[in-house]
Amino acid sequence: MTRVAAVGGTAVQDHVALAEIELCGELIIAASAARERLSLESIDEVLRVSEERDRESAR
């Protein structure tokens, strides 16, 4: 007997995981568009590291 997941509103979304997937996608796009390896500063920019630091400082 094979069990199949029910269709409908039973899916659970992990918002943190979805945000991480989005950031990974943006990093992959930036890396594929670059002619050379991305610098640490470029990676931080793509991952919006400074924006997060600013938000934490404001708290």
BABA-431444 format. One line per 4 residues: number of its first residue (from 1); for each residue x, y, z of C-alpha. Coordinates in Angstrom, 1 decimal, always signed. Layout:
N
NUM> X Y Z; ...
// end
This chain:
59
1> +0.0 +0.0 +0.0; +1.4 +3.4 -1.0; +0.5 +6.5 +1.1; +0.2 +9.8 -0.7
5> +0.2 +13.2 +1.0; -3.1 +14.9 +1.1; -3.7 +17.7 -1.3; -4.9 +21.0 +0.2
9> -4.0 +23.3 +3.1; -1.9 +20.8 +5.0; +1.5 +22.1 +3.8; +3.6 +23.8 +6.4
13> +5.9 +26.7 +5.2; +9.1 +27.4 +6.9; +9.7 +31.1 +6.3; +13.3 +31.0 +7.4
17> +14.1 +28.2 +5.0; +12.3 +30.0 +2.1; +14.3 +33.1 +2.8; +17.6 +31.1 +2.8
21> +16.6 +29.5 -0.5; +15.9 +32.9 -2.0; +19.3 +34.3 -0.8; +21.1 +31.2 -2.2
25> +19.4 +31.8 -5.5; +20.5 +35.4 -5.6; +24.1 +34.3 -4.7; +24.1 +31.8 -7.5
29> +22.9 +34.4 -10.0; +25.6 +36.9 -8.9; +28.3 +34.2 -9.1; +27.2 +33.1 -12.6
33> +27.2 +36.7 -13.8; +30.7 +37.5 -12.4; +33.8 +37.2 -14.6; +35.9 +36.2 -11.6
37> +35.3 +34.8 -8.1; +33.1 +37.0 -5.9; +34.9 +38.9 -3.3; +33.8 +38.7 +0.3
41> +32.4 +42.2 +0.0; +30.4 +41.2 -3.0; +29.0 +38.2 -1.3; +28.0 +40.3 +1.7
45> +26.3 +42.8 -0.6; +24.3 +40.0 -2.3; +23.3 +38.5 +1.0; +22.5 +41.9 +2.4
49> +24.7 +41.5 +5.4; +25.1 +45.2 +6.1; +21.3 +45.7 +6.0; +20.9 +43.0 +8.7
53> +23.6 +44.6 +10.8; +21.8 +48.0 +10.6; +18.5 +46.4 +11.6; +20.1 +44.7 +14.6
57> +21.9 +48.0 +15.6; +18.6 +49.9 +15.5; +17.1 +47.5 +18.1
// end
